[in-house]
Amino acid sequence: MVYEVENGKLTAVKGNTEHPMTQGGLCVKVNDYEKRHYHPDRLLFPMRRIGPKGKNQFEQITWDTALGEIGPLEVDHC
């Protein structure tokens, strides 16, 4: 990905045309990333779901707690 920054602010995100797989293409999830980057609802810290799925009930947790809950990930190389 190639980021364009003006006066310290992200203004555009583009695909890297020199990348051998994407050849400059971006998926729709990051195609307008510069708009989401500054969105007021953007998550800035980890959250844990505390209610039923789909009820939008979460609590803020620390990064150490979040990483402890999802890791360590073990890879079986056999």
N, C-alpha and C positions, 0 to 999 in steps of 0.2 A: 504494500500500500504506500502511496505517496501522499504526504500531508502538505497542504499549503497553509502558511501562517502569515498573517499580517498584523503588525503591532502587537505581537504576543498572543493573538487570538486565532484559533483554528477557523479557516474560512472555506476549505474544500478538502475532500478526500477523493483520490482517484486510484485506479488500479495501476500497478507498475507494468508498463509495456514490455519490460525486459524480463519479467518472471516467466520461466519456461512452461509452467502449467496454465496459469490464468491469462497470460499474454495481455494483461491490462484490464481484464474483466473483474467486476465486483459482484458479489451476490446482493440480492435485494436487502438483506439484513444490514449491510454496511454501506449501501449505495448513497445514503444521505446522512452518513454518520456525523458530519459537522453540525447538523440540526439537532440531533439527539444528544450530542456531547454537552451542550449547554442547557438542555431542557430542565425546567425546575423539578420535574418528577424523577430525574435520573438518580438511581441508587448510588450512594457514596460510601456505603458500609454494608457488611453482611447482615442478612435477615434470616430468621428462622420462622417457619410456619408454625403457628400455635393453635390454629383452628382447623376445621374441616377443609379439605381441598376445595378450592373455588370460592371460599368465603372471604378471601383477601384479609386474613388475620395473621399478622407477623409481628415479631419483636426484634429489635436490634441486638446483635451479639458482637463480640469482639472478633478480630481477625484470628487470634489464636484459637478461640473456641470453634470458629467456622472451619479452620484448617484441621483441627483435631477431630471434628465430626466427619469430614470427608476423606481423611487420609490416616495413616500413610497408605498410598496405593502400592500394591505389590504386583509385580509382573512376573508371570511364569514363563521362563525362556525355554521350556522343554518342547 
